[in-house]
């Protein structure tokens, strides 16, 4: 179940291509799969126009596989007086789960299929979908020139805007203050000893 869920949310992230959109779609996916997966509503309580959500939910297959494995085991194979079926089968039927042993392997195979499906779809999304926007930061040319001057140690002339800046720059364990003088339009780099 962990790998199927991880693959699902990777696929949603690859499809959405933006953190806010992916969070919204992921929350909606959790809501639908929890509601329709037989965990909150049993199969009998899911409306017939929503039953497709029950059968596509990875949570349904995981819950059926775990429940069948537990309740059809020897510890639940006791017949209660007044009933004709074992206690484990009665518990499965009361929660709307499938009481046949084959559902263990159906659940395991379905979860493996979901792992493959979601990871393949995630790979397809990464291959063919382009990002919505550029993730590269934008800086002004003036800031870029100041950073380049800090690295090379050269003195620049101040811009026509005449702002005063005071930045601390580290370079190989040397600390510098950068001052832009408004009056003589030069940039000074003072080393801290």
Backbone as a chain_set.jsonl record, in Angstrom:
{"seq": "XXXXXXXXXXXXXXXXXXXXXXXXXXXXXXXXXXXXXXXXXXXXXXXXXXXXXXXXXXXXXXXXXXXXXXXXXXXXXXXXXXXXXXXXXXXXXXXXXXXXXXXXXXXXXXXXXXXXXXXXXXXXXXXXXXXXXXXXXXXXXXXXXXXXXXXXXXXXXXXXXXXXXXXXXXXXXXXXXXXXXXXXXXXXXXXXX", "coords": {"N": [[0.83, -1.188, 0.0], [1.989, 1.19, 0.701], [3.875, 1.693, -1.342], [2.158, 1.89, -3.552], [0.644, 4.137, -2.832], [2.691, 6.055, -2.691], [3.52, 6.049, -5.364], [1.14, 6.963, -6.537], [0.952, 9.612, -5.506], [3.318, 10.668, -6.479], [2.728, 10.568, -9.197], [0.545, 12.364, -9.268], [1.902, 14.708, -8.536], [3.682, 14.946, -10.69], [1.861, 15.288, -12.758], [0.491, 17.616, -12.01], [2.502, 19.581, -11.716], [2.99, 21.805, -10.153], [3.368, 22.978, -6.867], [1.218, 23.851, -5.218], [-1.064, 23.149, -6.698], [-0.649, 20.386, -6.872], [-0.797, 19.661, -4.157], [-3.482, 20.247, -3.646], [-4.828, 18.506, -5.448], [-3.841, 16.075, -4.465], [-4.893, 16.022, -1.857], [-7.612, 15.9, -2.481], [-7.635, 13.431, -3.792], [-6.959, 11.7, -1.656], [-9.24, 12.075, -0.073], [-11.314, 11.033, -1.752], [-10.436, 8.346, -2.155], [-10.329, 7.4, 0.485], [-12.983, 7.742, 1.295], [-14.474, 6.22, -0.572], [-13.204, 3.774, -0.593], [-13.997, 1.657, 1.015], [-13.252, 1.848, 3.603], [-14.325, 3.926, 5.178], [-17.001, 4.073, 4.225], [-18.869, 1.168, 3.766], [-18.961, -1.403, 1.197], [-21.651, -1.932, 0.565], [-22.876, 0.434, 1.298], [-22.014, 2.353, -0.458], [-23.126, 4.377, -3.037], [-24.719, 3.36, -6.111], [-23.928, 4.759, -8.399], [-21.46, 5.615, -7.642], [-19.919, 3.384, -7.334], [-17.851, 2.667, -8.995], [-15.726, 4.146, -8.017], [-15.138, 2.737, -5.743], [-14.072, 0.353, -6.769], [-11.785, 1.237, -8.089], [-10.132, 2.133, -6.14], [-7.061, 1.971, -4.494], [-6.901, 1.544, -1.789], [-9.086, -0.069, -1.168], [-8.352, -2.58, -2.203], [-6.095, -3.13, -0.666], [-7.205, -3.167, 1.93], [-9.066, -5.271, 1.69], [-7.337, -7.434, 1.152], [-5.742, -7.558, 3.486], [-7.73, -7.912, 5.439], [-9.023, -10.325, 4.641], [-6.872, -12.059, 4.891], [-6.495, -11.998, 7.662], [-9.074, -12.559, 8.895], [-9.927, -14.966, 7.81], [-8.252, -16.768, 8.849], [-6.949, -19.305, 11.147], [-7.459, -18.556, 13.82], [-9.86, -17.179, 13.779], [-11.661, -19.014, 12.932], [-13.933, -20.105, 14.197], [-17.076, -21.317, 15.104], [-19.885, -19.636, 16.108], [-22.431, -20.226, 18.526], [-25.692, -20.607, 17.221], [-25.172, -19.643, 14.712], [-24.221, -20.529, 11.367], [-21.904, -20.158, 10.0], [-18.326, -19.534, 10.133], [-16.812, -17.255, 12.56], [-14.983, -15.375, 11.505], [-15.727, -15.127, 8.774], [-18.275, -14.037, 9.14], [-17.625, -11.553, 10.232], [-16.275, -10.357, 8.062], [-18.357, -10.251, 6.143], [-20.143, -8.583, 7.485], [-18.908, -6.095, 7.364], [-18.961, -5.604, 4.705], [-16.946, -6.632, 3.128], [-15.155, -8.768, 0.845], [-15.653, -12.198, 1.274], [-14.102, -14.329, 0.337], [-11.188, -16.384, -0.022], [-9.602, -15.913, -2.218], [-9.419, -13.194, -2.577], [-7.273, -12.205, -1.221], [-5.009, -12.638, -2.855], [-5.88, -11.311, -5.109], [-5.939, -8.704, -4.141], [-3.19, -8.305, -3.537], [-2.018, -8.566, -6.087], [-3.367, -6.492, -7.438], [-2.414, -4.245, -6.046], [0.317, -4.357, -6.69], [0.029, -3.944, -9.422], [-0.981, -1.313, -9.374], [1.265, 0.006, -8.338], [3.108, -0.276, -10.464], [1.606, 0.956, -12.546], [1.159, 3.659, -11.621], [3.807, 4.575, -11.315], [4.787, 4.328, -13.923], [3.08, 6.127, -15.236], [3.896, 8.456, -13.915], [6.519, 8.665, -14.857], [5.97, 9.088, -17.575], [4.674, 11.568, -17.396], [6.804, 13.181, -16.478], [8.442, 12.987, -18.677], [7.05, 14.072, -20.915], [5.55, 16.368, -20.216], [5.882, 19.831, -19.813], [7.291, 22.213, -17.467], [5.205, 24.599, -15.686], [6.21, 27.164, -15.142], [9.334, 28.971, -15.034], [11.835, 27.921, -12.825], [14.017, 29.332, -12.139], [15.774, 31.789, -10.359], [15.345, 35.329, -10.665], [17.447, 38.06, -11.086], [18.499, 41.47, -10.921], [20.479, 43.281, -13.348], [22.238, 45.025, -12.152], [22.559, 43.987, -9.547], [23.751, 41.595, -10.263], [26.168, 42.534, -11.354], [27.334, 43.619, -9.057], [27.663, 41.338, -7.483], [29.475, 39.953, -9.099], [31.617, 41.715, -8.96], [32.271, 41.458, -6.292], [33.309, 38.892, -6.262], [35.553, 39.113, -7.931], [36.922, 41.292, -6.895], [37.014, 43.875, -7.853], [36.421, 47.453, -8.21], [33.407, 49.125, -8.55], [31.417, 51.577, -10.323], [28.746, 53.448, -8.937], [25.202, 53.081, -9.495], [22.835, 55.148, -11.306], [20.706, 55.542, -9.681], [21.557, 55.856, -7.102], [21.632, 54.457, -4.57], [22.25, 53.294, -1.216], [24.102, 50.644, -0.131], [24.771, 47.984, 2.065], [26.427, 45.225, 2.462], [27.467, 42.031, 3.615], [30.067, 40.031, 2.593], [31.443, 36.871, 1.996], [34.543, 35.424, 1.236], [36.604, 32.909, 0.782], [37.206, 32.633, 3.575], [37.583, 35.29, 4.139], [36.162, 38.331, 5.156], [34.022, 40.875, 3.963], [32.769, 44.217, 3.758], [30.471, 45.916, 1.753], [30.156, 49.056, 0.396], [28.192, 51.507, -1.082], [28.801, 54.549, -2.267], [27.006, 57.5, -2.373], [27.807, 60.01, -3.109], [30.309, 60.21, -4.526], [29.856, 58.258, -6.381], [30.99, 55.638, -6.359], [31.867, 52.252, -5.589], [32.828, 50.777, -2.612], [34.862, 48.314, -1.196], [35.404, 46.971, 1.801], [37.692, 45.265, 3.802], [37.307, 43.048, 6.492], [39.255, 42.5, 9.242]], "CA": [[0.0, 0.0, 0.0], [2.883, 2.339, 0.771], [4.439, 1.959, -2.667], [1.067, 2.335, -4.42], [0.33, 5.524, -2.451], [3.814, 6.902, -3.123], [3.425, 6.175, -6.813], [-0.011, 7.819, -6.846], [1.243, 11.018, -5.236], [4.331, 11.091, -7.456], [2.008, 10.81, -10.448], [-0.201, 13.621, -9.121], [2.885, 15.812, -8.567], [4.17, 15.085, -12.06], [0.772, 15.777, -13.587], [0.138, 18.981, -11.618], [3.684, 20.399, -12.02], [3.059, 22.964, -9.265], [3.19, 22.469, -5.507], [-0.114, 24.157, -4.7], [-2.017, 22.33, -7.437], [-0.422, 19.001, -6.473], [-1.339, 19.491, -2.806], [-4.933, 20.237, -3.747], [-5.237, 17.245, -6.076], [-3.51, 14.986, -3.554], [-5.894, 16.015, -0.785], [-8.864, 15.42, -3.068], [-7.453, 11.994, -4.018], [-7.075, 11.028, -0.354], [-10.645, 12.126, 0.311], [-12.094, 10.093, -2.568], [-10.034, 6.962, -1.902], [-10.733, 7.023, 1.843], [-14.435, 7.683, 1.368], [-15.038, 5.168, -1.41], [-12.387, 2.568, -0.569], [-14.496, 0.647, 1.93], [-12.757, 2.093, 4.955], [-15.33, 4.741, 5.861], [-18.273, 3.513, 3.768], [-18.734, -0.209, 3.277], [-19.349, -1.568, -0.204], [-23.104, -1.842, 0.448], [-23.309, 1.816, 1.531], [-21.589, 3.214, -1.568], [-24.195, 4.485, -4.039], [-24.364, 2.594, -7.307], [-23.233, 5.603, -9.367], [-20.109, 5.826, -7.135], [-19.265, 2.099, -7.084], [-16.593, 2.64, -9.758], [-14.689, 4.666, -7.112], [-14.776, 1.646, -4.837], [-13.249, -0.634, -7.46], [-10.488, 1.78, -8.519], [-9.385, 2.594, -4.974], [-6.037, 1.044, -3.995], [-7.193, 1.26, -0.386], [-10.018, -1.187, -1.125], [-7.624, -3.834, -2.421], [-5.245, -3.359, 0.508], [-8.039, -3.522, 3.063], [-9.602, -6.615, 1.467], [-6.269, -8.424, 1.283], [-5.37, -7.675, 4.903], [-8.866, -8.451, 6.189], [-9.194, -11.736, 4.284], [-5.756, -12.789, 5.486], [-6.703, -12.101, 9.103], [-10.332, -13.127, 9.366], [-10.11, -16.342, 7.342], [-7.215, -17.562, 9.505], [-7.392, -20.314, 12.116], [-7.942, -17.98, 15.08], [-11.222, -16.701, 13.582], [-12.407, -20.112, 12.325], [-14.771, -20.682, 15.243], [-18.493, -21.117, 14.828], [-20.622, -19.137, 17.272], [-23.748, -20.884, 18.623], [-26.783, -19.901, 16.555], [-24.748, -19.288, 13.364], [-23.723, -21.678, 10.607], [-20.634, -19.801, 9.373], [-17.3, -19.132, 11.11], [-16.835, -15.87, 13.031], [-14.231, -14.529, 10.579], [-16.559, -14.88, 7.594], [-19.342, -13.129, 9.563], [-17.047, -10.207, 10.377], [-16.039, -9.838, 6.708], [-19.639, -9.935, 5.51], [-20.781, -7.452, 8.169], [-18.252, -4.859, 6.911], [-19.093, -5.473, 3.258], [-15.726, -7.086, 2.464], [-15.32, -10.029, 0.135], [-15.266, -13.255, 2.216], [-13.394, -15.434, -0.31], [-9.737, -16.35, 0.179], [-8.926, -15.435, -3.436], [-9.26, -11.746, -2.535], [-5.93, -11.877, -0.743], [-4.114, -12.55, -4.013], [-6.385, -10.235, -5.972], [-5.464, -7.453, -3.55], [-1.73, -8.189, -3.705], [-1.734, -8.31, -7.513], [-3.87, -5.158, -7.783], [-1.493, -3.243, -5.505], [1.515, -4.373, -7.545], [-0.359, -3.28, -10.665], [-1.034, 0.129, -9.122], [2.642, 0.502, -8.214], [3.646, -0.154, -11.824], [0.833, 1.939, -13.308], [1.409, 5.03, -11.186], [5.197, 4.956, -11.593], [4.903, 4.515, -15.376], [2.42, 7.404, -15.549], [4.768, 9.514, -13.409], [7.623, 8.782, -15.804], [5.42, 9.709, -18.784], [4.466, 12.995, -17.093], [8.104, 13.863, -16.45], [9.029, 12.979, -20.013], [6.351, 14.832, -21.942], [4.964, 17.623, -19.764], [6.827, 20.908, -19.5], [6.878, 22.944, -16.261], [4.381, 25.784, -15.919], [7.025, 28.368, -15.115], [10.755, 28.75, -14.815], [12.184, 27.917, -11.414], [15.265, 30.055, -11.965], [15.565, 33.11, -9.762], [15.715, 36.462, -11.508], [18.087, 39.169, -10.38], [18.759, 42.589, -11.819], [21.85, 43.353, -13.862], [23.044, 45.745, -11.167], [22.905, 43.025, -8.501], [24.687, 40.646, -10.865], [27.473, 43.198, -11.45], [27.877, 43.737, -7.702], [28.123, 40.001, -7.075], [30.681, 39.653, -9.864], [32.683, 42.547, -8.404], [32.656, 40.853, -5.018], [34.145, 37.728, -6.529], [36.82, 39.491, -8.565], [37.606, 42.305, -6.092], [37.117, 45.156, -8.542], [35.605, 48.56, -7.708], [32.43, 49.538, -9.561], [30.748, 52.852, -10.145], [27.362, 53.263, -8.484], [24.188, 53.334, -10.513], [22.275, 56.5, -11.278], [19.692, 55.641, -8.636], [22.245, 56.355, -5.924], [21.217, 53.82, -3.329], [23.322, 52.915, -0.329], [23.976, 49.23, 0.214], [25.755, 47.473, 2.995], [26.328, 43.763, 2.433], [28.636, 41.292, 4.064], [30.39, 39.011, 1.604], [32.535, 35.998, 2.41], [35.327, 34.869, 0.148], [37.746, 32.15, 1.302], [37.393, 33.008, 4.98], [37.772, 36.729, 4.265], [34.873, 38.986, 5.234], [34.054, 42.197, 3.379], [31.581, 45.047, 3.707], [30.39, 46.648, 0.493], [29.479, 50.327, 0.56], [28.004, 52.29, -2.303], [28.81, 55.952, -1.884], [26.146, 58.277, -3.255], [28.393, 61.289, -3.512], [31.296, 60.096, -5.605], [29.368, 57.177, -7.245], [31.868, 54.486, -6.428], [31.573, 51.164, -4.654], [34.006, 50.438, -1.845], [34.854, 47.006, -0.553], [36.292, 47.048, 2.961], [37.955, 43.962, 4.4], [37.28, 42.94, 7.954], [40.422, 41.708, 9.616]], "C": [[0.874, 1.25, 0.0], [3.427, 2.693, -0.61], [3.372, 2.441, -3.649], [0.704, 3.79, -4.111], [1.444, 6.476, -2.878], [3.788, 7.117, -4.628], [2.281, 7.076, -7.227], [0.336, 9.283, -6.641], [2.394, 11.538, -6.09], [3.665, 11.411, -8.788], [1.222, 12.115, -10.386], [0.75, 14.815, -9.181], [3.42, 16.032, -9.974], [3.116, 15.643, -12.99], [0.467, 17.239, -13.282], [1.255, 19.973, -11.932], [3.767, 21.683, -11.21], [2.662, 22.493, -7.876], [1.775, 22.701, -4.975], [-1.163, 23.289, -5.385], [-1.881, 20.865, -7.028], [-0.959, 18.726, -5.069], [-2.858, 19.417, -2.83], [-5.434, 18.925, -4.349], [-4.953, 16.049, -5.173], [-4.496, 14.88, -2.411], [-7.236, 15.502, -1.282], [-8.792, 13.914, -3.33], [-7.566, 11.196, -2.728], [-8.529, 10.972, 0.08], [-11.469, 11.086, -0.447], [-11.729, 8.657, -2.238], [-10.409, 6.513, -0.492], [-12.247, 6.848, 1.931], [-14.995, 6.477, 0.623], [-14.287, 3.846, -1.335], [-12.841, 1.499, 0.393], [-14.035, 0.834, 3.357], [-13.769, 2.888, 5.768], [-16.73, 4.238, 5.507], [-18.038, 2.082, 3.304], [-19.265, -0.292, 1.839], [-20.86, -1.427, -0.381], [-23.617, -0.416, 0.61], [-22.873, 2.789, 0.441], [-22.698, 3.204, -2.611], [-23.751, 3.858, -5.351], [-23.678, 3.449, -8.372], [-21.815, 5.952, -8.908], [-19.335, 4.526, -6.97], [-17.975, 1.953, -7.884], [-15.442, 3.162, -8.898], [-14.225, 3.62, -6.12], [-13.802, 0.692, -5.516], [-11.919, -0.074, -7.981], [-9.621, 2.224, -7.349], [-8.327, 1.568, -4.551], [-6.269, 0.66, -2.538], [-8.143, 0.074, -0.247], [-9.279, -2.51, -1.259], [-6.715, -4.151, -1.229], [-6.072, -3.816, 1.698], [-8.623, -4.921, 2.895], [-8.531, -7.676, 1.66], [-5.892, -8.637, 2.746], [-6.501, -8.328, 5.704], [-9.092, -9.926, 5.897], [-8.09, -12.571, 4.91], [-5.969, -13.002, 6.986], [-7.939, -12.921, 9.464], [-10.64, -14.51, 8.811], [-9.028, -17.26, 7.909], [-7.808, -18.487, 10.559], [-7.974, -19.7, 13.384], [-9.374, -17.461, 14.973], [-12.125, -17.798, 12.998], [-13.244, -20.84, 13.375], [-16.228, -20.351, 14.939], [-19.193, -20.754, 16.133], [-21.963, -19.875, 17.327], [-24.851, -20.01, 18.027], [-26.434, -19.473, 15.139], [-24.192, -20.53, 12.674], [-22.355, -21.417, 9.998], [-19.62, -19.416, 10.446], [-17.363, -17.633, 11.42], [-16.113, -14.933, 12.058], [-15.026, -14.177, 9.334], [-17.694, -13.911, 7.951], [-18.838, -11.7, 9.71], [-16.815, -9.586, 9.002], [-17.342, -9.422, 6.041], [-20.319, -8.743, 6.178], [-20.178, -6.119, 7.754], [-18.297, -4.681, 5.398], [-17.838, -5.858, 2.507], [-15.982, -8.431, 1.8], [-14.826, -11.171, 1.021], [-14.541, -14.438, 1.574], [-11.887, -15.252, -0.145], [-8.996, -15.816, -1.037], [-8.686, -13.927, -3.412], [-7.941, -11.318, -1.909], [-5.003, -11.681, -1.942], [-4.584, -11.513, -5.013], [-5.879, -8.888, -5.455], [-3.975, -7.243, -3.732], [-1.393, -7.86, -5.156], [-2.208, -6.927, -7.941], [-2.935, -4.075, -7.261], [-0.188, -3.206, -6.285], [1.231, -3.707, -8.891], [-0.437, -1.773, -10.504], [0.359, 0.722, -8.979], [3.239, 0.713, -9.598], [2.933, 0.936, -12.611], [1.184, 3.366, -12.915], [2.841, 5.469, -11.46], [5.443, 5.124, -13.082], [4.259, 5.834, -15.783], [3.235, 8.595, -15.059], [5.935, 9.746, -14.368], [7.159, 9.438, -17.101], [5.195, 11.203, -18.56], [5.781, 13.759, -17.089], [8.717, 13.968, -17.833], [8.369, 13.986, -20.943], [5.769, 16.164, -21.489], [6.054, 18.619, -19.38], [6.363, 21.623, -18.233], [6.067, 24.183, -16.624], [5.22, 27.048, -16.007], [8.471, 27.99, -14.868], [11.044, 28.832, -13.321], [13.491, 28.653, -11.144], [14.99, 31.417, -11.341], [16.01, 34.213, -10.721], [16.318, 37.537, -10.629], [18.391, 40.25, -11.4], [20.218, 42.567, -12.273], [22.771, 44.036, -12.86], [23.488, 44.795, -10.044], [23.912, 42.014, -9.02], [26.082, 41.252, -10.979], [28.13, 43.321, -10.079], [28.403, 42.391, -7.225], [29.398, 39.612, -7.814], [31.867, 40.461, -9.343], [33.161, 41.994, -7.069], [33.59, 39.668, -5.235], [35.515, 38.106, -7.074], [37.585, 40.54, -7.773], [37.723, 43.649, -6.762], [36.163, 46.178, -7.938], [34.711, 49.029, -8.839], [31.941, 50.935, -9.277], [29.301, 52.583, -9.765], [26.397, 53.587, -9.6], [23.64, 54.743, -10.351], [21.204, 56.649, -10.202], [20.292, 56.101, -7.32], [21.787, 55.728, -4.622], [22.452, 53.469, -2.505], [23.098, 51.466, 0.061], [25.081, 48.852, 1.181], [25.558, 45.969, 3.079], [27.607, 43.168, 2.991], [28.854, 40.145, 3.102], [31.535, 38.176, 2.152], [33.236, 35.463, 1.175], [36.568, 34.228, 0.755], [38.127, 32.61, 2.705], [37.752, 34.473, 5.167], [36.392, 37.373, 4.237], [35.012, 40.413, 4.745], [32.723, 42.894, 3.598], [31.625, 45.801, 2.395], [29.576, 47.907, 0.745], [29.371, 51.0, -0.789], [27.853, 53.737, -1.862], [27.971, 56.737, -2.88], [26.838, 59.508, -3.819], [29.394, 61.137, -4.653], [31.03, 58.878, -6.504], [30.373, 56.04, -7.427], [31.443, 53.467, -5.363], [32.872, 50.797, -3.949], [33.811, 49.067, -1.208], [35.892, 47.044, 0.554], [36.449, 45.674, 3.587], [37.887, 44.058, 5.9], [38.42, 42.022, 8.343], [40.152, 40.792, 10.766]], "O": [[0.533, 2.252, -0.63], [3.435, 3.861, -0.998], [3.644, 3.301, -4.486], [0.482, 4.583, -5.026], [1.175, 7.572, -3.368], [4.007, 8.228, -5.11], [2.418, 7.868, -8.16], [0.048, 10.113, -7.503], [2.441, 12.73, -6.396], [3.997, 12.406, -9.431], [1.229, 12.889, -11.343], [0.435, 15.824, -9.811], [3.592, 17.172, -10.404], [3.435, 16.392, -13.913], [0.213, 18.02, -14.199], [0.982, 21.091, -12.37], [4.548, 22.571, -11.554], [1.731, 21.703, -7.723], [1.204, 21.814, -4.341], [-2.053, 22.752, -4.725], [-2.886, 20.176, -6.856], [-1.52, 17.658, -4.825], [-3.454, 18.612, -2.114], [-6.357, 18.307, -3.818], [-5.746, 15.108, -5.126], [-4.897, 13.78, -2.033], [-7.918, 14.754, -0.582], [-9.772, 13.2, -3.116], [-8.194, 10.137, -2.703], [-9.0, 9.936, 0.551], [-12.237, 10.34, 0.161], [-12.618, 7.824, -2.059], [-10.773, 5.353, -0.296], [-12.733, 5.914, 2.568], [-15.886, 5.791, 1.124], [-14.707, 2.877, -1.967], [-12.133, 0.509, 0.577], [-14.398, 0.049, 4.233], [-14.038, 2.556, 6.922], [-17.549, 4.003, 6.395], [-17.112, 1.818, 2.537], [-19.922, 0.624, 1.345], [-21.308, -0.86, -1.377], [-24.692, -0.091, 0.106], [-23.322, 3.935, 0.423], [-23.157, 2.138, -3.021], [-22.561, 3.826, -5.667], [-22.915, 2.916, -9.177], [-21.041, 6.518, -9.68], [-18.195, 4.555, -6.507], [-17.092, 1.19, -7.49], [-14.313, 2.688, -9.021], [-13.066, 3.61, -5.706], [-12.817, 0.27, -4.909], [-11.012, -0.849, -8.285], [-8.484, 2.649, -7.553], [-8.664, 0.416, -4.277], [-5.876, -0.423, -2.105], [-8.019, -0.707, 0.695], [-9.546, -3.453, -0.514], [-6.586, -5.309, -0.834], [-5.686, -4.75, 2.4], [-8.672, -5.684, 3.86], [-8.793, -8.713, 2.27], [-5.741, -9.775, 3.19], [-6.254, -9.192, 6.545], [-9.329, -10.704, 6.821], [-8.343, -13.669, 5.405], [-5.656, -14.068, 7.514], [-7.857, -13.866, 10.249], [-11.55, -15.171, 9.311], [-8.909, -18.41, 7.486], [-9.009, -18.457, 10.828], [-8.896, -20.268, 13.969], [-10.043, -17.316, 15.996], [-13.257, -17.509, 12.608], [-13.248, -22.07, 13.421], [-16.554, -19.226, 14.561], [-19.102, -21.474, 17.128], [-22.569, -20.125, 16.285], [-24.924, -18.813, 18.306], [-27.305, -18.986, 14.42], [-23.747, -21.469, 13.334], [-21.705, -22.35, 9.525], [-20.003, -19.016, 11.545], [-17.9, -16.848, 10.638], [-16.578, -13.82, 11.812], [-14.994, -13.03, 8.888], [-18.038, -13.049, 7.141], [-19.536, -10.749, 9.358], [-17.125, -8.413, 8.796], [-17.418, -8.351, 5.439], [-21.002, -7.97, 5.507], [-20.87, -5.101, 7.788], [-17.739, -3.721, 4.867], [-17.667, -5.456, 1.356], [-16.919, -9.143, 2.16], [-13.686, -11.128, 1.483], [-14.381, -15.469, 2.227], [-11.376, -14.132, -0.13], [-7.879, -15.316, -0.907], [-7.838, -13.429, -4.152], [-7.537, -10.165, -2.061], [-4.298, -10.676, -2.031], [-3.766, -10.897, -5.695], [-5.444, -8.039, -6.233], [-3.535, -6.137, -4.044], [-0.578, -6.978, -5.422], [-1.532, -6.256, -8.721], [-2.684, -3.09, -7.955], [0.36, -2.129, -6.518], [2.078, -2.997, -9.434], [-0.012, -1.03, -11.389], [0.609, 1.831, -9.452], [3.813, 1.766, -9.874], [3.579, 1.751, -13.27], [1.476, 4.194, -13.778], [3.069, 6.629, -11.804], [6.233, 5.982, -13.476], [4.824, 6.58, -16.584], [3.263, 9.636, -15.715], [6.294, 10.888, -14.654], [7.879, 10.259, -17.668], [5.492, 12.014, -19.437], [5.865, 14.859, -17.635], [9.43, 14.926, -18.132], [9.06, 14.684, -21.686], [5.515, 17.024, -22.333], [7.022, 18.273, -18.704], [5.166, 21.642, -17.945], [6.211, 24.744, -17.711], [4.969, 27.906, -16.853], [8.789, 26.847, -14.539], [10.544, 29.725, -12.637], [14.014, 28.599, -10.031], [14.067, 32.118, -11.758], [16.951, 34.032, -11.494], [15.782, 37.881, -9.575], [18.524, 39.977, -12.593], [21.068, 41.921, -11.661], [23.94, 43.674, -12.732], [24.652, 44.802, -9.642], [24.827, 41.619, -8.297], [27.074, 40.567, -10.732], [29.342, 43.147, -9.952], [29.477, 42.32, -6.626], [30.299, 39.012, -7.229], [32.99, 39.959, -9.288], [34.351, 42.064, -6.761], [34.544, 39.47, -4.482], [36.521, 37.491, -6.721], [38.795, 40.672, -7.958], [38.471, 44.501, -6.283], [35.214, 45.819, -7.241], [35.179, 49.298, -9.946], [32.03, 51.426, -8.152], [28.703, 51.607, -10.216], [26.746, 54.292, -10.546], [23.944, 55.438, -9.382], [20.835, 57.769, -9.85], [19.586, 56.686, -6.498], [21.574, 56.449, -3.647], [23.558, 53.363, -3.036], [22.02, 51.105, 0.531], [26.197, 49.364, 1.098], [24.609, 45.5, 3.709], [28.69, 43.738, 2.852], [27.935, 39.373, 2.825], [32.49, 38.716, 2.711], [32.594, 35.094, 0.192], [37.481, 34.928, 1.193], [39.286, 32.94, 2.956], [38.185, 34.863, 6.251], [35.55, 37.02, 3.411], [35.989, 41.093, 5.061], [31.674, 42.252, 3.622], [32.682, 46.271, 1.972], [28.452, 47.843, 1.243], [30.339, 51.057, -1.548], [26.899, 54.097, -1.173], [28.192, 56.653, -4.088], [26.481, 59.987, -4.895], [29.323, 61.868, -5.641], [31.889, 58.507, -7.304], [30.569, 55.548, -8.538], [30.762, 53.79, -4.389], [33.889, 50.539, -4.593], [32.723, 48.725, -0.745], [37.092, 47.136, 0.299], [35.461, 44.996, 3.87], [38.351, 45.027, 6.502], [38.537, 40.906, 7.837], [41.044, 40.06, 11.195]]}, "num_chains": 1, "name": "protein.A"}
